[in-house]
Amino acid sequence: MKKKLSLPARSLCGLVIGAAVTTSAAKSGLTVRQIAEPTGFSMSRVSRIMTGHGPVRPTDVAVLSMVFGWPPELRTYLCGLATQTHRTHWLYDHTDTQAADMLALLESVSTNVTTYAPLLVPRRLRTTAYDQHIRSGAFADIERPAAPSEPGGTYFLDTHVLTRPGIPEDIRNHQLAHLLQRADDDLTLRVVPPGAHYRGIEPFRLLAVIRGEHVVHLEHHTATLLLHHHADTATYTTFTQTLQTVALDPAATRHLIAGLLVRPT
């Protein structure tokens, strides 16, 4: 018997709409059958919409909105996406709040979010003092000021991030202690050791979403870029596999960070 292949989703828009339906179904406790009956859709069509594999029109979004009771702003946003399902990547100016909306929906159905940080501690892992020092102009910070939150995830930090010159000792020490605490809580922290640095790979986040689909999240000084097409994401998925091989394991990472802490005399 031939193994059934998992085909890629039709578009990033389809994934986001599917994420909204999947999240709403989970919150309301509705099954695929219970969604299909009031909409008049077949169960297979509902499943394809939820996984981003089926075509979806603004009228379909409007019908689903009535089932889930979506607020007008969400319905309008998703209807807009349904008119652009041909797009495979998205570029947002930092003044556009839709980037945060799209990321939040994608994160809600992600099985894992991998972050690579070769320059600075990612914003989600920063102490207030570290973040303020970075944003004061001491370094070029390219992360969005109001980045969406994410549960857990895997973080790869270059060793240089932990020892970067220009960070006052007290701020760095507090930041290192905070990383140790976070590593013991809800995330996986791994350090890329000296000698394994990679030039030309910018900071990125790799979201593993529905059925193994991947979305790459990149930040620039003025814009957010989301990639979905396999030809665009392959470099990042391959690089992530390399990081899994060369980075210190979580226990060795905690030991390294603990050794960098400056103990009071």
Backbone as numpy.savetxt, mean C-alpha at the origin, in Angstrom:
# Nx Ny Nz CAx CAy CAz Cx Cy Cz
-6.30 -33.15 -14.95 -7.14 -31.95 -14.95 -6.26 -30.70 -14.95
-6.48 -29.81 -15.91 -5.66 -28.61 -16.02 -5.96 -27.63 -14.89
-4.89 -27.01 -14.40 -5.04 -26.02 -13.35 -5.64 -24.74 -13.93
-6.63 -24.21 -13.29 -7.27 -22.98 -13.75 -6.37 -21.80 -13.47
-6.07 -21.03 -14.52 -5.18 -19.90 -14.36 -5.92 -18.70 -13.79
-5.22 -17.93 -12.96 -5.80 -16.71 -12.41 -5.43 -15.56 -13.32
-6.39 -15.03 -14.05 -6.13 -13.95 -15.00 -6.02 -12.62 -14.27
-5.20 -11.71 -14.82 -5.07 -10.40 -14.18 -6.36 -9.61 -14.26
-6.55 -8.74 -13.29 -7.74 -7.89 -13.31 -7.74 -7.00 -14.53
-8.92 -6.55 -14.92 -9.03 -5.75 -16.13 -8.32 -4.41 -15.99
-8.40 -3.80 -14.83 -7.79 -2.48 -14.65 -7.69 -2.15 -13.17
-6.92 -1.12 -12.89 -6.79 -0.64 -11.52 -8.14 -0.11 -11.02
-8.88 0.54 -11.90 -10.22 1.03 -11.52 -11.11 -0.13 -11.10
-11.06 -1.23 -11.88 -11.86 -2.39 -11.55 -11.49 -2.97 -10.20
-10.18 -2.97 -9.89 -9.73 -3.46 -8.59 -10.28 -2.60 -7.46
-10.26 -1.28 -7.65 -10.73 -0.37 -6.60 -12.23 -0.53 -6.38
-12.99 -0.61 -7.46 -14.44 -0.81 -7.33 -14.70 -2.17 -6.66
-13.96 -3.19 -7.08 -14.10 -4.50 -6.45 -13.76 -4.47 -4.98
-12.74 -3.68 -4.63 -12.36 -3.55 -3.22 -13.49 -2.92 -2.42
-14.14 -1.92 -2.99 -15.25 -1.26 -2.30 -16.40 -2.24 -2.07
-16.71 -3.05 -3.08 -17.80 -4.03 -2.96 -17.43 -5.10 -1.94
-16.19 -5.60 -2.02 -15.74 -6.65 -1.09 -15.78 -6.17 0.35
-15.27 -4.94 0.58 -15.25 -4.38 1.93 -16.67 -4.17 2.46
-17.55 -3.65 1.61 -18.93 -3.40 2.03 -19.66 -4.71 2.31
-19.40 -5.74 1.49 -20.03 -7.04 1.70 -19.59 -7.63 3.04
-18.31 -7.49 3.36 -17.80 -8.02 4.63 -18.42 -7.29 5.81
-18.55 -5.98 5.70 -19.10 -5.20 6.81 -20.58 -5.47 7.02
-21.30 -5.70 5.93 -22.75 -5.92 6.03 -23.11 -7.39 6.22
-22.13 -8.27 6.02 -22.39 -9.69 6.17 -23.15 -10.30 5.01
-23.18 -9.64 3.87 -23.92 -10.14 2.71 -23.08 -11.13 1.91
-23.70 -12.21 1.46 -23.05 -13.18 0.60 -23.18 -12.72 -0.86
-22.45 -13.40 -1.75 -22.56 -13.09 -3.18 -24.00 -13.27 -3.65
-24.66 -14.33 -3.19 -26.06 -14.57 -3.57 -26.96 -13.42 -3.10
-26.73 -12.96 -1.88 -27.56 -11.88 -1.32 -27.32 -10.55 -2.01
-26.16 -10.38 -2.61 -25.88 -9.17 -3.40 -26.52 -9.31 -4.78
-26.45 -10.51 -5.33 -26.94 -10.73 -6.69 -28.46 -10.58 -6.79
-29.19 -11.07 -5.80 -30.65 -11.08 -5.90 -31.27 -9.70 -6.08
-30.97 -8.71 -5.23 -31.62 -7.40 -5.42 -31.08 -6.61 -6.61
-29.89 -6.94 -7.07 -29.31 -6.19 -8.19 -29.74 -6.75 -9.54
-30.15 -8.03 -9.55 -30.47 -8.67 -10.82 -29.24 -9.20 -11.53
-28.07 -9.08 -10.90 -26.84 -9.63 -11.48 -26.77 -11.13 -11.19
-26.07 -11.85 -12.04 -25.80 -13.24 -11.74 -24.72 -13.30 -10.65
-24.64 -14.43 -9.96 -23.63 -14.57 -8.92 -22.23 -14.51 -9.51
-22.05 -15.08 -10.70 -20.73 -15.04 -11.33 -20.34 -13.61 -11.69
-21.33 -12.81 -12.08 -21.01 -11.42 -12.41 -20.61 -10.64 -11.16
-21.30 -10.87 -10.06 -20.94 -10.22 -8.81 -19.52 -10.60 -8.41
-19.19 -11.88 -8.53 -17.85 -12.35 -8.19 -16.80 -11.69 -9.06
-17.10 -11.56 -10.36 -16.12 -10.93 -11.25 -15.93 -9.46 -10.90
-17.00 -8.79 -10.54 -16.88 -7.38 -10.13 -16.04 -7.27 -8.87
-16.27 -8.16 -7.91 -15.56 -8.11 -6.64 -14.06 -8.35 -6.80
-13.68 -9.13 -7.80 -12.26 -9.42 -8.02 -11.64 -8.54 -9.10
-12.44 -7.63 -9.66 -11.90 -6.72 -10.67 -11.79 -7.33 -12.05
-12.37 -8.50 -12.26 -12.23 -9.18 -13.54 -13.39 -8.91 -14.51
-14.48 -8.36 -14.03 -15.63 -8.15 -14.90 -15.79 -6.68 -15.27
-16.39 -6.41 -16.43 -16.68 -5.03 -16.80 -17.70 -4.43 -15.83
-17.52 -3.18 -15.52 -18.45 -2.52 -14.59 -18.74 -1.12 -15.13
-20.01 -0.78 -15.15 -20.46 0.51 -15.68 -20.95 1.39 -14.55
-21.05 2.69 -14.79 -21.58 3.58 -13.76 -22.96 3.16 -13.26
-23.79 2.61 -14.17 -25.12 2.17 -13.74 -25.02 0.98 -12.79
-24.00 0.12 -13.01 -23.80 -1.01 -12.09 -23.42 -0.51 -10.70
-22.55 0.51 -10.67 -22.14 1.09 -9.39 -23.34 1.68 -8.67
-24.22 2.34 -9.42 -25.41 2.96 -8.82 -26.31 1.90 -8.19
-26.46 0.76 -8.86 -27.28 -0.33 -8.32 -26.65 -0.91 -7.06
-25.35 -1.13 -7.10 -24.65 -1.66 -5.93 -24.69 -0.68 -4.77
-24.68 0.60 -5.09 -24.75 1.63 -4.06 -26.04 1.54 -3.27
-27.14 1.22 -3.96 -28.43 1.10 -3.27 -28.43 -0.12 -2.34
-27.73 -1.19 -2.74 -27.67 -2.40 -1.91 -26.90 -2.12 -0.62
-25.77 -1.40 -0.75 -24.89 -1.18 0.40 -25.14 0.14 1.13
-25.96 1.01 0.54 -26.22 2.29 1.18 -24.99 3.19 1.21
-24.23 3.19 0.12 -23.04 4.03 0.07 -23.40 5.50 0.14
-22.60 6.32 0.81 -22.86 7.75 0.85 -22.67 8.35 -0.55
-23.32 9.47 -0.83 -23.27 10.06 -2.18 -21.86 10.30 -2.70
-20.95 10.75 -1.80 -19.60 11.05 -2.28 -18.86 9.80 -2.74
-19.07 8.66 -2.05 -18.43 7.41 -2.47 -19.06 6.92 -3.77
-20.39 6.99 -3.85 -21.06 6.57 -5.08 -20.56 7.38 -6.28
-20.45 8.69 -6.12 -19.99 9.56 -7.21 -18.56 9.22 -7.60
-17.71 8.98 -6.60 -16.31 8.66 -6.85 -16.19 7.35 -7.63
-16.90 6.31 -7.20 -16.81 5.02 -7.87 -17.45 5.04 -9.25
-18.52 5.82 -9.42 -19.12 5.96 -10.75 -18.12 6.60 -11.71
-17.35 7.56 -11.19 -16.31 8.19 -12.00 -15.24 7.19 -12.42
-14.86 6.32 -11.50 -13.86 5.30 -11.83 -14.39 4.35 -12.90
-15.68 4.06 -12.85 -16.27 3.11 -13.80 -16.23 3.63 -15.23
-16.03 4.92 -15.40 -15.91 5.49 -16.75 -14.48 5.46 -17.26
-13.54 5.00 -16.39 -12.12 5.06 -16.77 -11.42 3.71 -16.57
-12.16 2.64 -16.80 -11.60 1.31 -16.54 -10.55 0.89 -17.56
-10.31 1.72 -18.57 -9.27 1.40 -19.55 -7.88 1.76 -19.03
-7.81 2.55 -17.96 -6.52 3.02 -17.47 -5.83 1.95 -16.62
-4.48 1.86 -16.77 -3.71 0.88 -16.01 -2.77 1.54 -15.01
-2.63 2.86 -15.07 -1.83 3.56 -14.07 -2.44 4.93 -13.82
-2.11 5.49 -12.66 -2.72 6.74 -12.24 -1.66 7.67 -11.69
-1.72 8.93 -12.11 -0.81 9.96 -11.61 -1.65 11.05 -10.98
-1.40 11.30 -9.68 -2.17 12.29 -8.94 -1.26 13.42 -8.47
-1.71 14.64 -8.66 -1.06 15.77 -8.02 -1.32 15.68 -6.52
-0.39 16.14 -5.69 -0.56 16.03 -4.24 -1.73 16.84 -3.70
-2.28 17.73 -4.51 -3.45 18.47 -4.07 -4.74 17.66 -4.30
-4.63 16.53 -4.99 -5.79 15.71 -5.32 -5.99 14.67 -4.22
-7.09 14.75 -3.51 -7.35 13.83 -2.40 -7.79 12.45 -2.86
-8.05 12.27 -4.16 -8.51 10.96 -4.65 -7.44 9.89 -4.51
-6.16 10.29 -4.49 -5.09 9.30 -4.32 -5.25 8.59 -2.99
-5.52 9.35 -1.93 -5.71 8.74 -0.60 -6.94 7.84 -0.59
-8.01 8.24 -1.29 -9.22 7.43 -1.35 -8.94 6.09 -2.03
-8.22 6.15 -3.17 -7.93 4.94 -3.92 -7.01 4.02 -3.11
-5.99 4.60 -2.48 -5.08 3.80 -1.67 -5.79 3.13 -0.50
-6.68 3.88 0.14 -7.40 3.33 1.29 -8.24 2.12 0.88
-8.90 2.19 -0.28 -9.71 1.07 -0.74 -8.82 -0.12 -1.11
-7.68 0.14 -1.77 -6.79 -0.94 -2.13 -6.19 -1.61 -0.89
-5.82 -0.79 0.10 -5.24 -1.34 1.33 -6.26 -2.19 2.10
-7.53 -1.84 1.96 -8.56 -2.57 2.71 -8.68 -4.02 2.27
-8.24 -4.33 1.04 -8.32 -5.72 0.56 -6.93 -6.29 0.27
-5.89 -5.62 0.73 -4.53 -6.12 0.51 -4.20 -7.20 1.52
-3.60 -8.28 1.05 -3.15 -9.34 1.95 -1.81 -8.99 2.57
-1.05 -8.11 1.92 0.22 -7.66 2.48 0.63 -6.38 1.79
1.27 -5.50 2.54 1.81 -4.26 1.98 3.30 -4.22 2.32
4.13 -4.21 1.28 5.58 -4.19 1.47 6.10 -2.79 1.16
6.89 -2.24 2.06 7.46 -0.91 1.89 8.98 -1.02 1.84
9.58 -0.39 0.83 11.04 -0.31 0.73 11.46 1.12 0.98
12.33 1.32 1.98 12.77 2.66 2.38 14.29 2.74 2.36
14.88 3.25 1.27 16.34 3.34 1.19 16.90 4.65 1.72
16.04 5.62 2.05 16.52 6.96 2.39 16.16 7.41 3.80
14.88 7.30 4.15 14.39 7.80 5.43 13.43 6.79 6.05
13.22 6.91 7.35 12.21 6.09 8.02 10.85 6.44 7.41
10.08 5.46 6.99 8.76 5.75 6.42 7.88 6.52 7.41
7.03 7.36 6.87 6.22 8.24 7.72 5.40 7.46 8.74
4.89 6.29 8.36 4.04 5.52 9.26 4.80 4.98 10.47
6.14 4.97 10.40 6.94 4.43 11.49 7.70 5.53 12.25
7.45 6.77 11.94 8.22 7.87 12.54 7.67 8.32 13.88
8.57 8.78 14.73 8.15 9.51 15.91 7.81 10.93 15.48
7.11 11.64 16.32 6.75 13.03 15.99 7.99 13.89 15.82
8.97 13.71 16.71 10.19 14.53 16.65 10.98 14.26 15.38
11.09 12.99 14.99 11.81 12.63 13.76 11.10 13.23 12.55
9.78 13.09 12.51 9.02 13.61 11.38 9.15 15.12 11.28
9.07 15.80 12.39 9.20 17.26 12.37 10.59 17.69 11.91
11.62 16.95 12.34 12.98 17.28 11.92 13.13 17.10 10.41
12.59 16.01 9.89 12.68 15.76 8.45 11.92 16.83 7.68
10.75 17.18 8.14 9.90 18.14 7.42 10.33 19.58 7.62
11.29 19.79 8.52 11.77 21.16 8.74 12.65 21.65 7.60
12.99 20.74 6.68 13.82 21.13 5.55 15.21 20.55 5.61
15.48 19.77 6.65 16.81 19.18 6.77 17.06 18.16 5.66
15.98 17.48 5.22 16.10 16.49 4.15 14.94 16.66 3.19
15.13 16.12 1.99 14.05 16.13 1.00 13.12 14.96 1.27
11.94 15.25 1.76 10.96 14.21 2.08 9.92 14.17 0.99
9.72 12.99 0.38 8.79 12.92 -0.75 7.48 12.26 -0.39
7.28 11.89 0.87 6.01 11.25 1.23 4.91 12.28 1.39
3.68 11.84 1.11 2.54 12.72 1.27 2.38 13.10 2.74
2.03 14.37 3.02 1.84 14.78 4.41 0.76 14.00 5.14
-0.26 13.56 4.43 -1.37 12.84 5.06 -1.50 11.46 4.43
-0.47 10.64 4.62 -0.49 9.30 4.03 -1.54 8.44 4.71
-2.26 7.59 3.94 -3.26 6.72 4.55 -2.62 5.71 5.47
-3.38 5.23 6.44 -2.84 4.27 7.40 -2.91 2.87 6.83
-2.12 1.98 7.40 -2.16 0.60 6.96 -1.91 -0.31 8.15
-2.58 -1.43 8.22 -2.35 -2.37 9.31 -1.14 -3.24 9.01
-0.25 -3.35 9.96 0.88 -4.26 9.81 1.70 -3.98 8.57
2.06 -5.06 7.86 2.86 -4.89 6.67 4.31 -5.27 6.91
5.08 -5.29 5.83 6.50 -5.61 5.88 7.29 -4.40 5.43
8.31 -4.02 6.21 9.14 -2.87 5.90 10.59 -3.30 5.73
11.19 -2.91 4.59 12.61 -3.11 4.36 13.30 -1.76 4.44
14.21 -1.61 5.39 14.95 -0.36 5.58 16.43 -0.60 5.32
17.04 0.24 4.49 18.49 0.17 4.34 19.15 0.57 5.66
20.30 -0.03 5.95 21.02 0.29 7.18 21.29 1.79 7.28
21.54 2.41 6.13 21.82 3.85 6.09 20.70 4.67 6.72
19.47 4.18 6.61 18.32 4.89 7.19 18.48 5.01 8.70
19.05 4.00 9.33 19.17 3.97 10.79 20.35 4.79 11.31
21.33 5.03 10.44 22.56 5.71 10.88 22.80 7.02 10.15
21.79 7.52 9.49 21.96 8.69 8.62 22.48 9.89 9.40
23.55 10.52 8.91 24.07 11.73 9.56 23.05 12.87 9.49
23.16 13.80 10.41 22.29 14.96 10.38 21.08 14.85 11.27
20.85 13.68 11.85 19.74 13.49 12.78 20.29 13.64 14.19
19.81 14.58 14.98 20.30 14.73 16.37 20.22 13.42 17.13
21.20 13.19 17.99 21.31 11.90 18.68 20.06 11.56 19.47
19.49 12.52 20.18 18.32 12.22 21.00 17.13 11.83 20.13
16.97 12.52 18.99 15.86 12.21 18.08 16.07 10.83 17.45
17.30 10.54 17.03 17.58 9.23 16.43 17.39 8.12 17.44
17.85 8.35 18.67 17.73 7.32 19.69 16.27 6.99 19.99
15.46 8.03 20.11 14.02 7.82 20.36 13.37 7.11 19.17
13.81 7.46 17.94 13.26 6.82 16.75 13.63 5.34 16.71
14.86 5.01 17.05 15.29 3.60 17.06 14.48 2.80 18.09
14.28 3.39 19.27 13.50 2.71 20.31 12.06 2.49 19.83
11.53 3.47 19.10 10.16 3.36 18.56 10.08 2.23 17.53
11.12 2.09 16.69 11.14 1.01 15.70 11.15 -0.35 16.39
11.91 -0.45 17.46 11.94 -1.71 18.20 10.56 -2.06 18.76
9.88 -1.06 19.27 8.53 -1.29 19.82 7.56 -1.71 18.72
7.61 -1.01 17.58 6.71 -1.35 16.47 7.00 -2.74 15.93
8.29 -3.12 15.90 8.67 -4.44 15.40 8.12 -5.55 16.29
7.88 -5.22 17.55 7.32 -6.21 18.48 5.80 -6.22 18.46
5.20 -5.27 17.74 3.74 -5.13 17.74 3.10 -5.78 16.52
2.88 -4.98 15.47 1.98 -5.42 14.41 2.59 -5.43 13.03
3.92 -5.42 12.91 4.50 -5.37 11.58 5.79 -6.17 11.54
6.27 -6.42 10.33 7.54 -7.11 10.12 8.57 -6.09 9.65
9.65 -5.98 10.39 10.71 -5.01 10.09 11.98 -5.77 9.75
12.57 -5.46 8.58 13.80 -6.13 8.16 14.77 -5.09 7.60
16.03 -5.21 8.00 17.06 -4.26 7.57 17.88 -4.88 6.44
18.13 -4.08 5.41 19.00 -4.48 4.31 20.42 -4.13 4.72
21.29 -5.13 4.90 22.61 -4.88 5.48 23.54 -4.11 4.55
24.64 -3.57 5.10 25.65 -2.89 4.27 26.19 -3.83 3.20
26.43 -3.27 2.03 26.93 -4.10 0.94 25.83 -4.64 0.06
24.60 -4.48 0.49 23.47 -4.98 -0.32 22.57 -3.83 -0.76
23.14 -2.62 -0.86 22.35 -1.47 -1.27 22.15 -1.49 -2.79
21.07 -0.93 -3.24 20.73 -0.95 -4.66 20.48 0.48 -5.13
21.31 0.92 -6.06 21.15 2.26 -6.60 20.10 2.24 -7.71
19.36 3.30 -7.80 18.37 3.43 -8.87 17.00 2.92 -8.51
16.84 2.30 -7.34 15.52 1.85 -6.90 14.99 2.85 -5.88
13.96 3.56 -6.26 13.39 4.58 -5.41 12.51 3.95 -4.33
12.18 4.72 -3.29 11.24 4.18 -2.28 9.92 3.79 -2.95
9.34 2.68 -2.52 8.07 2.25 -3.09 7.32 1.41 -2.09
6.03 1.23 -2.37 5.18 0.31 -1.63 4.56 -0.66 -2.62
4.55 -1.95 -2.27 3.97 -2.97 -3.13 2.77 -3.57 -2.41
1.59 -3.38 -2.99 0.35 -3.87 -2.38 -0.06 -5.16 -3.08
-0.16 -6.24 -2.31 -0.66 -7.50 -2.83 -2.16 -7.52 -2.58
-2.93 -7.36 -3.64 -4.38 -7.23 -3.49 -5.07 -8.51 -3.95
-6.29 -8.39 -4.41 -7.14 -9.54 -4.70 -6.46 -10.54 -5.63
-6.45 -11.82 -5.20 -5.97 -12.94 -6.01 -4.57 -12.70 -6.58
-3.67 -12.19 -5.77 -2.28 -12.06 -6.20 -1.99 -10.87 -7.09
-2.98 -10.01 -7.33 -2.71 -8.80 -8.10 -1.77 -7.89 -7.30
-0.93 -7.14 -8.02 -0.01 -6.22 -7.36 -0.22 -4.79 -7.88
-0.17 -3.86 -6.95 -0.20 -2.44 -7.28 1.03 -1.80 -6.65
1.75 -1.02 -7.44 2.93 -0.31 -6.94 2.56 1.14 -6.66
2.94 1.60 -5.48 2.66 2.97 -5.04 3.98 3.72 -4.95
4.13 4.76 -5.77 5.34 5.58 -5.79 4.99 7.02 -5.43
5.88 7.67 -4.71 5.69 9.08 -4.38 6.79 9.92 -4.98
6.42 11.07 -5.53 7.36 12.07 -6.00 7.13 13.31 -5.18
7.97 14.32 -5.38 7.83 15.54 -4.58 6.47 16.20 -4.76
5.88 16.04 -5.93 4.61 16.73 -6.19 3.49 15.79 -6.63
3.74 14.51 -6.70 2.72 13.63 -7.26 2.79 12.22 -6.67
1.67 11.52 -6.81 1.55 10.11 -6.43 1.29 9.31 -7.69
2.02 8.20 -7.87 1.85 7.35 -9.03 1.48 5.94 -8.58
0.42 5.39 -9.17 -0.02 4.02 -8.91 0.09 3.22 -10.20
0.76 2.07 -10.14 0.96 1.22 -11.31 0.28 -0.12 -11.09
-0.32 -0.65 -12.15 -1.01 -1.93 -12.04 -0.61 -2.91 -13.13
-0.29 -2.42 -14.33 0.03 -3.30 -15.45 1.28 -4.11 -15.12
1.25 -5.40 -15.47 2.35 -6.29 -15.12 3.69 -5.79 -15.63
3.72 -5.23 -16.82 4.98 -4.73 -17.38 5.56 -3.61 -16.53
4.70 -2.88 -15.81 5.16 -1.77 -14.97 5.52 -2.24 -13.56
4.87 -3.29 -13.08 5.09 -3.72 -11.69 6.14 -4.81 -11.56
6.52 -5.46 -12.66 7.42 -6.61 -12.61 8.75 -6.29 -11.95
9.31 -5.10 -12.26 10.59 -4.72 -11.66 10.50 -4.69 -10.14
9.39 -4.21 -9.62 9.23 -4.06 -8.17 8.93 -5.39 -7.49
8.15 -6.24 -8.14 7.89 -7.56 -7.54 9.16 -8.40 -7.52
9.96 -8.31 -8.59 11.23 -9.05 -8.63 12.20 -8.52 -7.58
12.27 -7.19 -7.45 13.16 -6.59 -6.47 12.74 -6.96 -5.05
11.45 -7.04 -4.80 10.96 -7.44 -3.49 11.39 -8.87 -3.16
11.37 -9.74 -4.15 11.85 -11.11 -3.94 13.32 -11.12 -3.57
14.10 -10.22 -4.19 15.53 -10.10 -3.85 15.70 -9.63 -2.42
14.90 -8.66 -2.01 14.97 -8.17 -0.63 14.67 -9.28 0.37
13.70 -10.12 0.04 13.36 -11.23 0.93 14.56 -12.14 1.16
15.45 -12.22 0.16 16.61 -13.10 0.24 17.77 -12.46 1.01
18.04 -11.16 0.75 19.26 -10.54 1.28 19.06 -9.85 2.63
17.85 -9.47 2.97 17.63 -8.69 4.20 17.78 -9.56 5.45
18.15 -8.92 6.54 18.22 -9.61 7.83 16.83 -10.07 8.24
16.74 -11.19 8.94 15.42 -11.62 9.41 14.97 -10.72 10.56
13.71 -10.79 10.96 13.21 -9.86 11.99 14.00 -9.90 13.29
14.43 -11.10 13.74 15.17 -11.19 15.00 16.53 -10.51 14.88
17.23 -10.76 13.76 18.53 -10.13 13.54 18.38 -8.61 13.38
17.27 -8.20 12.80 17.01 -6.77 12.65 16.84 -6.10 14.01
16.06 -6.72 14.89 15.87 -6.15 16.23 17.20 -6.08 16.97
18.04 -7.09 16.81 19.35 -7.11 17.47 20.23 -5.97 16.96
20.21 -5.74 15.64 21.01 -4.66 15.05 20.55 -3.30 15.56
19.22 -3.08 15.56 18.70 -1.78 16.01 19.01 -1.55 17.47
18.87 -2.59 18.30 19.18 -2.47 19.71 20.64 -2.10 19.92
21.52 -2.61 19.05 22.93 -2.30 19.18 23.26 -0.87 18.78
22.40 -0.24 18.00 22.63 1.14 17.58 22.14 2.16 18.61
21.32 1.73 19.56 20.82 2.64 20.58 21.96 3.15 21.45
21.97 4.44 21.67 22.97 5.04 22.56 22.43 4.99 23.97
23.06 4.22 24.81 22.59 4.06 26.20 23.04 5.25 27.05
22.17 5.75 27.93 22.58 6.85 28.81 23.69 6.43 29.74
24.64 7.35 29.95 25.77 7.04 30.82 25.53 7.55 32.23
